[in-house]
Amino acid sequence: MRTRFVDAETGKFLQLGKETEADPFWADVFDGRFGHVVFGHQPFMDGPGVFPHATGVDTGAVFGGELTALVVDEDGREFVSVPSRKFAEPGFH
C-alpha cells in the first residue's frame, strides 16, 4: 500500500509521498515476470486500472465510486461493479 511508484532512474520502489511527476506508477512498468497481478489500494475512479501485466480493481467504493470484482473463468475476464455511497474523502488512510 505504501509503494505505488518506482524511481524513474533506479527502478526502486518509492515510499508513498516521495514520488515525483517523473516517477511511474509501478503497474505501468511491471514486466509480468511474476505473472499477472490483481491489486487494490490504488483507487481508479473511472473504472478498473488495466495494464499489460496488472489489473487494479479498486474503483473507489469508500469514496463513493463503485465496488468492483474481477471474475476470471474459462471464457476470460469480466468486471462486475455495484455503486457505493461515500464513506470518506480522498486522502483518507
N, CA, C and O atoms as CSV, one atom per row, in Angstrom:
chain,resi,resn,atom,element,x,y,z
A,1,MET,N,N,0.814,-1.189,0.000
A,1,MET,CA,C,0.000,0.000,0.000
A,1,MET,C,C,0.863,1.260,0.000
A,1,MET,O,O,0.411,2.313,-0.449
A,2,ARG,N,N,2.058,1.169,0.481
A,2,ARG,CA,C,2.911,2.350,0.580
A,2,ARG,C,C,3.934,2.439,-0.542
A,2,ARG,O,O,4.736,3.372,-0.567
A,3,THR,N,N,3.925,1.500,-1.461
A,3,THR,CA,C,4.899,1.515,-2.549
A,3,THR,C,C,4.172,1.487,-3.885
A,3,THR,O,O,4.036,0.428,-4.499
A,4,ARG,N,N,3.713,2.623,-4.328
A,4,ARG,CA,C,2.933,2.679,-5.559
A,4,ARG,C,C,3.734,3.159,-6.764
A,4,ARG,O,O,3.341,2.925,-7.907
A,5,PHE,N,N,4.839,3.819,-6.514
A,5,PHE,CA,C,5.625,4.379,-7.602
A,5,PHE,C,C,7.045,3.847,-7.554
A,5,PHE,O,O,7.518,3.412,-6.504
A,6,VAL,N,N,7.727,3.883,-8.697
A,6,VAL,CA,C,9.126,3.474,-8.758
A,6,VAL,C,C,9.960,4.655,-9.234
A,6,VAL,O,O,9.505,5.481,-10.025
A,7,ASP,N,N,11.174,4.717,-8.742
A,7,ASP,CA,C,12.094,5.781,-9.119
A,7,ASP,C,C,12.392,5.665,-10.613
A,7,ASP,O,O,12.780,4.599,-11.090
A,8,ALA,N,N,12.212,6.753,-11.344
A,8,ALA,CA,C,12.398,6.749,-12.797
A,8,ALA,C,C,13.816,6.382,-13.195
A,8,ALA,O,O,14.023,5.833,-14.276
A,9,GLU,N,N,14.790,6.668,-12.356
A,9,GLU,CA,C,16.185,6.388,-12.696
A,9,GLU,C,C,16.663,5.030,-12.206
A,9,GLU,O,O,17.357,4.323,-12.938
A,10,THR,N,N,16.307,4.651,-10.982
A,10,THR,CA,C,16.839,3.416,-10.400
A,10,THR,C,C,15.898,2.228,-10.523
A,10,THR,O,O,16.345,1.083,-10.461
A,11,GLY,N,N,14.607,2.474,-10.696
A,11,GLY,CA,C,13.625,1.395,-10.738
A,11,GLY,C,C,13.242,0.870,-9.377
A,11,GLY,O,O,12.462,-0.078,-9.285
A,12,LYS,N,N,13.769,1.460,-8.307
A,12,LYS,CA,C,13.451,1.012,-6.952
A,12,LYS,C,C,12.124,1.614,-6.500
A,12,LYS,O,O,11.760,2.723,-6.889
A,13,PHE,N,N,11.408,0.850,-5.665
A,13,PHE,CA,C,10.143,1.342,-5.140
A,13,PHE,C,C,10.364,2.562,-4.259
A,13,PHE,O,O,11.370,2.671,-3.557
A,14,LEU,N,N,9.406,3.474,-4.311
A,14,LEU,CA,C,9.441,4.689,-3.504
A,14,LEU,C,C,8.338,4.655,-2.462
A,14,LEU,O,O,7.243,4.158,-2.727
A,15,GLN,N,N,8.618,5.173,-1.300
A,15,GLN,CA,C,7.599,5.307,-0.267
A,15,GLN,C,C,6.545,6.286,-0.761
A,15,GLN,O,O,6.873,7.297,-1.382
A,16,LEU,N,N,5.279,5.986,-0.487
A,16,LEU,CA,C,4.181,6.846,-0.907
A,16,LEU,C,C,4.415,8.265,-0.417
A,16,LEU,O,O,4.703,8.485,0.760
A,17,GLY,N,N,4.290,9.223,-1.321
A,17,GLY,CA,C,4.516,10.625,-0.997
A,17,GLY,C,C,5.906,11.103,-1.352
A,17,GLY,O,O,6.166,12.306,-1.327
A,18,LYS,N,N,6.814,10.185,-1.685
A,18,LYS,CA,C,8.190,10.544,-2.050
A,18,LYS,C,C,8.374,10.589,-3.567
A,18,LYS,O,O,9.461,10.910,-4.047
A,19,GLU,N,N,7.321,10.272,-4.328
A,19,GLU,CA,C,7.429,10.235,-5.774
A,19,GLU,C,C,7.411,11.644,-6.377
A,19,GLU,O,O,6.919,12.592,-5.766
A,20,THR,N,N,7.956,11.755,-7.584
A,20,THR,CA,C,7.887,12.991,-8.361
A,20,THR,C,C,7.024,12.716,-9.587
A,20,THR,O,O,6.620,11.575,-9.813
A,21,GLU,N,N,6.739,13.736,-10.372
A,21,GLU,CA,C,5.943,13.542,-11.582
A,21,GLU,C,C,6.640,12.643,-12.594
A,21,GLU,O,O,5.982,12.040,-13.442
A,22,ALA,N,N,7.963,12.547,-12.516
A,22,ALA,CA,C,8.726,11.713,-13.447
A,22,ALA,C,C,8.701,10.235,-13.075
A,22,ALA,O,O,9.035,9.388,-13.905
A,23,ASP,N,N,8.312,9.909,-11.845
A,23,ASP,CA,C,8.340,8.526,-11.372
A,23,ASP,C,C,7.058,7.799,-11.772
A,23,ASP,O,O,5.963,8.249,-11.432
A,24,PRO,N,N,7.181,6.675,-12.493
A,24,PRO,CA,C,5.984,5.978,-12.969
A,24,PRO,C,C,5.296,5.157,-11.885
A,24,PRO,O,O,5.917,4.711,-10.920
A,25,PHE,N,N,3.992,4.972,-12.078
A,25,PHE,CA,C,3.225,4.038,-11.254
A,25,PHE,C,C,3.782,2.648,-11.540
A,25,PHE,O,O,4.099,2.340,-12.689
A,26,TRP,N,N,3.904,1.809,-10.525
A,26,TRP,CA,C,4.578,0.519,-10.680
A,26,TRP,C,C,3.968,-0.342,-11.777
A,26,TRP,O,O,4.700,-1.012,-12.506
A,27,ALA,N,N,2.640,-0.340,-11.910
A,27,ALA,CA,C,1.980,-1.209,-12.891
A,27,ALA,C,C,2.262,-0.777,-14.327
A,27,ALA,O,O,2.154,-1.587,-15.248
A,28,ASP,N,N,2.618,0.483,-14.526
A,28,ASP,CA,C,2.975,0.954,-15.868
A,28,ASP,C,C,4.264,0.324,-16.378
A,28,ASP,O,O,4.456,0.201,-17.588
A,29,VAL,N,N,5.138,-0.070,-15.477
A,29,VAL,CA,C,6.444,-0.591,-15.886
A,29,VAL,C,C,6.660,-2.066,-15.515
A,29,VAL,O,O,7.682,-2.645,-15.883
A,30,PHE,N,N,5.725,-2.672,-14.801
A,30,PHE,CA,C,5.857,-4.074,-14.411
A,30,PHE,C,C,5.877,-4.947,-15.665
A,30,PHE,O,O,5.017,-4.806,-16.535
A,31,ASP,N,N,6.851,-5.844,-15.757
A,31,ASP,CA,C,7.044,-6.646,-16.970
A,31,ASP,C,C,6.383,-8.028,-16.933
A,31,ASP,O,O,6.538,-8.802,-17.878
A,32,GLY,N,N,5.668,-8.344,-15.888
A,32,GLY,CA,C,4.957,-9.610,-15.819
A,32,GLY,C,C,5.804,-10.792,-15.409
A,32,GLY,O,O,5.352,-11.931,-15.519
A,33,ARG,N,N,7.008,-10.563,-14.945
A,33,ARG,CA,C,7.908,-11.680,-14.603
A,33,ARG,C,C,7.345,-12.591,-13.520
A,33,ARG,O,O,7.777,-13.737,-13.401
A,34,PHE,N,N,6.391,-12.109,-12.729
A,34,PHE,CA,C,5.784,-12.936,-11.682
A,34,PHE,C,C,4.342,-13.290,-12.024
A,34,PHE,O,O,3.585,-13.704,-11.146
A,35,GLY,N,N,3.957,-13.136,-13.267
A,35,GLY,CA,C,2.597,-13.400,-13.700
A,35,GLY,C,C,1.766,-12.124,-13.687
A,35,GLY,O,O,2.291,-11.032,-13.470
A,36,HIS,N,N,0.485,-12.270,-13.917
A,36,HIS,CA,C,-0.435,-11.135,-13.921
A,36,HIS,C,C,-0.852,-10.842,-12.481
A,36,HIS,O,O,-1.242,-11.753,-11.751
A,37,VAL,N,N,-0.773,-9.588,-12.076
A,37,VAL,CA,C,-1.073,-9.185,-10.701
A,37,VAL,C,C,-2.417,-8.465,-10.658
A,37,VAL,O,O,-2.659,-7.542,-11.435
A,38,VAL,N,N,-3.285,-8.890,-9.749
A,38,VAL,CA,C,-4.545,-8.191,-9.476
A,38,VAL,C,C,-4.358,-7.498,-8.136
A,38,VAL,O,O,-3.989,-8.134,-7.149
A,39,PHE,N,N,-4.615,-6.181,-8.102
A,39,PHE,CA,C,-4.296,-5.421,-6.898
A,39,PHE,C,C,-5.379,-4.406,-6.561
A,39,PHE,O,O,-6.238,-4.084,-7.382
A,40,GLY,N,N,-5.313,-3.908,-5.322
A,40,GLY,CA,C,-6.192,-2.854,-4.831
A,40,GLY,C,C,-5.369,-1.791,-4.141
A,40,GLY,O,O,-4.157,-1.708,-4.340
A,41,HIS,N,N,-6.020,-0.981,-3.333
A,41,HIS,CA,C,-5.399,0.094,-2.553
A,41,HIS,C,C,-4.850,1.221,-3.402
A,41,HIS,O,O,-4.047,2.021,-2.922
A,42,GLN,N,N,-5.269,1.298,-4.661
A,42,GLN,CA,C,-4.997,2.449,-5.520
A,42,GLN,C,C,-6.289,2.688,-6.273
A,42,GLN,O,O,-6.563,2.006,-7.260
A,43,PRO,N,N,-7.105,3.668,-5.817
A,43,PRO,CA,C,-8.409,3.834,-6.454
A,43,PRO,C,C,-8.329,4.389,-7.871
A,43,PRO,O,O,-7.628,5.364,-8.142
A,44,PHE,N,N,-9.064,3.742,-8.760
A,44,PHE,CA,C,-9.250,4.197,-10.137
A,44,PHE,C,C,-10.721,4.585,-10.249
A,44,PHE,O,O,-11.584,3.721,-10.402
A,45,MET,N,N,-11.002,5.859,-10.174
A,45,MET,CA,C,-12.386,6.335,-10.085
A,45,MET,C,C,-13.140,6.219,-11.408
A,45,MET,O,O,-14.369,6.292,-11.418
A,46,ASP,N,N,-12.432,6.040,-12.524
A,46,ASP,CA,C,-13.090,5.935,-13.826
A,46,ASP,C,C,-13.204,4.502,-14.323
A,46,ASP,O,O,-13.395,4.274,-15.517
A,47,GLY,N,N,-13.091,3.544,-13.428
A,47,GLY,CA,C,-13.160,2.137,-13.811
A,47,GLY,C,C,-11.851,1.449,-13.501
A,47,GLY,O,O,-10.859,2.114,-13.201
A,48,PRO,N,N,-11.828,0.126,-13.566
A,48,PRO,CA,C,-10.627,-0.617,-13.205
A,48,PRO,C,C,-9.394,-0.139,-13.972
A,48,PRO,O,O,-9.486,0.307,-15.116
A,49,GLY,N,N,-8.239,-0.245,-13.310
A,49,GLY,CA,C,-6.977,0.089,-13.956
A,49,GLY,C,C,-6.462,-1.135,-14.692
A,49,GLY,O,O,-6.136,-2.147,-14.072
A,50,VAL,N,N,-6.391,-1.045,-15.997
A,50,VAL,CA,C,-5.972,-2.189,-16.812
A,50,VAL,C,C,-4.607,-1.880,-17.416
A,50,VAL,O,O,-4.446,-0.915,-18.163
A,51,PHE,N,N,-3.636,-2.710,-17.083
A,51,PHE,CA,C,-2.263,-2.570,-17.540
A,51,PHE,C,C,-1.878,-3.870,-18.242
A,51,PHE,O,O,-2.580,-4.868,-18.083
A,52,PRO,N,N,-0.793,-3.896,-19.008
A,52,PRO,CA,C,-0.428,-5.135,-19.712
A,52,PRO,C,C,-0.262,-6.354,-18.806
A,52,PRO,O,O,-0.635,-7.461,-19.194
A,53,HIS,N,N,0.293,-6.169,-17.603
A,53,HIS,CA,C,0.564,-7.305,-16.725
A,53,HIS,C,C,-0.032,-7.128,-15.326
A,53,HIS,O,O,0.383,-7.809,-14.388
A,54,ALA,N,N,-0.991,-6.228,-15.180
A,54,ALA,CA,C,-1.598,-5.970,-13.871
A,54,ALA,C,C,-2.994,-5.385,-14.063
A,54,ALA,O,O,-3.285,-4.745,-15.073
A,55,THR,N,N,-3.859,-5.623,-13.057
A,55,THR,CA,C,-5.221,-5.093,-13.086
A,55,THR,C,C,-5.563,-4.548,-11.711
A,55,THR,O,O,-5.497,-5.268,-10.715
A,56,GLY,N,N,-5.931,-3.265,-11.661
A,56,GLY,CA,C,-6.337,-2.628,-10.418
A,56,GLY,C,C,-7.845,-2.644,-10.288
A,56,GLY,O,O,-8.547,-2.070,-11.121
A,57,VAL,N,N,-8.353,-3.297,-9.249
A,57,VAL,CA,C,-9.803,-3.443,-9.082
A,57,VAL,C,C,-10.399,-2.490,-8.050
A,57,VAL,O,O,-11.602,-2.540,-7.792
A,58,ASP,N,N,-9.585,-1.630,-7.462
A,58,ASP,CA,C,-10.109,-0.648,-6.504
A,58,ASP,C,C,-10.706,0.506,-7.307
A,58,ASP,O,O,-9.981,1.285,-7.925
A,59,THR,N,N,-12.029,0.605,-7.289
A,59,THR,CA,C,-12.717,1.663,-8.027
A,59,THR,C,C,-13.369,2.664,-7.073
A,59,THR,O,O,-14.414,3.241,-7.375
A,60,GLY,N,N,-12.736,2.855,-5.927
A,60,GLY,CA,C,-13.094,3.935,-5.019
A,60,GLY,C,C,-14.395,3.795,-4.274
A,60,GLY,O,O,-15.069,4.799,-4.044
A,61,ALA,N,N,-14.782,2.592,-3.884
A,61,ALA,CA,C,-16.053,2.409,-3.178
A,61,ALA,C,C,-16.132,3.280,-1.931
A,61,ALA,O,O,-17.177,3.873,-1.663
A,62,VAL,N,N,-15.067,3.368,-1.176
A,62,VAL,CA,C,-15.084,4.159,0.061
A,62,VAL,C,C,-15.275,5.649,-0.222
A,62,VAL,O,O,-15.738,6.392,0.643
A,63,PHE,N,N,-14.917,6.085,-1.434
A,63,PHE,CA,C,-15.042,7.498,-1.811
A,63,PHE,C,C,-16.320,7.784,-2.605
A,63,PHE,O,O,-16.478,8.874,-3.156
A,64,GLY,N,N,-17.227,6.810,-2.663
A,64,GLY,CA,C,-18.481,6.992,-3.384
A,64,GLY,C,C,-18.428,6.491,-4.810
A,64,GLY,O,O,-19.358,6.725,-5.582
A,65,GLY,N,N,-17.355,5.802,-5.174
A,65,GLY,CA,C,-17.248,5.208,-6.511
A,65,GLY,C,C,-18.029,3.909,-6.563
A,65,GLY,O,O,-19.187,3.856,-6.148
A,66,GLU,N,N,-17.403,2.869,-7.069
A,66,GLU,CA,C,-18.047,1.559,-7.155
A,66,GLU,C,C,-17.211,0.521,-6.413
A,66,GLU,O,O,-16.027,0.728,-6.150
A,67,LEU,N,N,-17.851,-0.600,-6.081
A,67,LEU,CA,C,-17.161,-1.774,-5.569
A,67,LEU,C,C,-17.068,-2.735,-6.746
A,67,LEU,O,O,-18.084,-3.117,-7.327
A,68,THR,N,N,-15.846,-3.123,-7.095
A,68,THR,CA,C,-15.627,-3.914,-8.306
A,68,THR,C,C,-14.958,-5.231,-7.991
A,68,THR,O,O,-14.052,-5.309,-7.161
A,69,ALA,N,N,-15.428,-6.274,-8.676
A,69,ALA,CA,C,-14.815,-7.598,-8.615
A,69,ALA,C,C,-14.347,-7.970,-10.010
A,69,ALA,O,O,-14.929,-7.540,-11.006
A,70,LEU,N,N,-13.302,-8.766,-10.076
A,70,LEU,CA,C,-12.826,-9.318,-11.333
A,70,LEU,C,C,-13.189,-10.798,-11.337
A,70,LEU,O,O,-12.728,-11.556,-10.483
A,71,VAL,N,N,-14.007,-11.205,-12.288
A,71,VAL,CA,C,-14.420,-12.598,-12.418
A,71,VAL,C,C,-13.566,-13.214,-13.521
A,71,VAL,O,O,-13.571,-12.746,-14.659
A,72,VAL,N,N,-12.837,-14.265,-13.170
A,72,VAL,CA,C,-11.975,-14.963,-14.125
A,72,VAL,C,C,-12.506,-16.384,-14.286
A,72,VAL,O,O,-12.637,-17.117,-13.305
A,73,ASP,N,N,-12.811,-16.770,-15.517
A,73,ASP,CA,C,-13.260,-18.134,-15.775
A,73,ASP,C,C,-12.722,-18.591,-17.128
A,73,ASP,O,O,-11.889,-17.916,-17.734
A,74,GLU,N,N,-13.202,-19.739,-17.596
A,74,GLU,CA,C,-12.688,-20.294,-18.851
A,74,GLU,C,C,-12.984,-19.404,-20.065
A,74,GLU,O,O,-12.332,-19.542,-21.100
A,75,ASP,N,N,-13.945,-18.505,-19.950
A,75,ASP,CA,C,-14.283,-17.605,-21.055
A,75,ASP,C,C,-13.472,-16.312,-21.036
A,75,ASP,O,O,-13.572,-15.506,-21.960
A,76,GLY,N,N,-12.682,-16.111,-20.004
A,76,GLY,CA,C,-11.876,-14.889,-19.931
A,76,GLY,C,C,-12.098,-14.152,-18.629
A,76,GLY,O,O,-12.339,-14.752,-17.581
A,77,ARG,N,N,-12.010,-12.829,-18.722
A,77,ARG,CA,C,-12.156,-11.976,-17.535
A,77,ARG,C,C,-13.297,-10.990,-17.744
A,77,ARG,O,O,-13.540,-10.511,-18.852
A,78,GLU,N,N,-13.989,-10.702,-16.643
A,78,GLU,CA,C,-15.111,-9.763,-16.683
A,78,GLU,C,C,-15.127,-8.979,-15.369
A,78,GLU,O,O,-14.885,-9.540,-14.300
A,79,PHE,N,N,-15.412,-7.693,-15.459
A,79,PHE,CA,C,-15.562,-6.870,-14.265
A,79,PHE,C,C,-17.035,-6.780,-13.909
A,79,PHE,O,O,-17.892,-6.624,-14.778
A,80,VAL,N,N,-17.315,-6.882,-12.613
A,80,VAL,CA,C,-18.673,-6.701,-12.105
A,80,VAL,C,C,-18.591,-5.618,-11.036
A,80,VAL,O,O,-17.834,-5.740,-10.072
A,81,SER,N,N,-19.383,-4.547,-11.215
A,81,SER,CA,C,-19.330,-3.412,-10.288
A,81,SER,C,C,-20.719,-3.060,-9.787
A,81,SER,O,O,-21.712,-3.211,-10.498
A,82,VAL,N,N,-20.769,-2.587,-8.549
A,82,VAL,CA,C,-22.005,-2.085,-7.970
A,82,VAL,C,C,-21.719,-0.709,-7.371
A,82,VAL,O,O,-20.604,-0.460,-6.912
A,83,PRO,N,N,-22.709,0.189,-7.368
A,83,PRO,CA,C,-22.493,1.521,-6.802
A,83,PRO,C,C,-22.272,1.473,-5.296
A,83,PRO,O,O,-22.650,0.516,-4.621
A,84,SER,N,N,-21.656,2.520,-4.795
A,84,SER,CA,C,-21.404,2.633,-3.359
A,84,SER,C,C,-21.777,4.037,-2.907
A,84,SER,O,O,-21.887,4.955,-3.721
A,85,ARG,N,N,-21.967,4.194,-1.620
A,85,ARG,CA,C,-22.142,5.540,-1.080
A,85,ARG,C,C,-20.803,5.990,-0.505
A,85,ARG,O,O,-19.937,5.166,-0.210
A,86,LYS,N,N,-20.644,7.268,-0.352
A,86,LYS,CA,C,-19.380,7.838,0.112
A,86,LYS,C,C,-19.227,7.671,1.618
A,86,LYS,O,O,-20.126,8.014,2.387
A,87,PHE,N,N,-18.076,7.140,2.031
A,87,PHE,CA,C,-17.755,6.967,3.441
A,87,PHE,C,C,-16.588,7.845,3.877
A,87,PHE,O,O,-16.442,8.134,5.064
A,88,ALA,N,N,-15.751,8.274,2.920
A,88,ALA,CA,C,-14.557,9.051,3.256
A,88,ALA,C,C,-14.183,9.930,2.071
A,88,ALA,O,O,-14.653,9.731,0.950
A,89,GLU,N,N,-13.335,10.893,2.345
A,89,GLU,CA,C,-12.814,11.772,1.312
A,89,GLU,C,C,-11.483,11.215,0.800
A,89,GLU,O,O,-10.758,10.569,1.557
A,90,PRO,N,N,-11.150,11.456,-0.475
A,90,PRO,CA,C,-9.817,11.039,-0.965
A,90,PRO,C,C,-8.728,11.601,-0.059
A,90,PRO,O,O,-8.840,12.720,0.442
A,91,GLY,N,N,-7.674,10.815,0.145
A,91,GLY,CA,C,-6.608,11.183,1.057
A,91,GLY,C,C,-6.746,10.487,2.388
A,91,GLY,O,O,-5.813,10.491,3.190
A,92,PHE,N,N,-7.916,9.879,2.642
A,92,PHE,CA,C,-8.165,9.110,3.863
A,92,PHE,C,C,-7.268,7.880,3.879
A,92,PHE,O,O,-7.128,7.216,2.852
A,93,HIS,N,N,-6.656,7.558,5.015
A,93,HIS,CA,C,-5.803,6.345,5.125
A,93,HIS,C,C,-6.379,5.429,6.168
A,93,HIS,O,O,-5.826,4.359,6.423
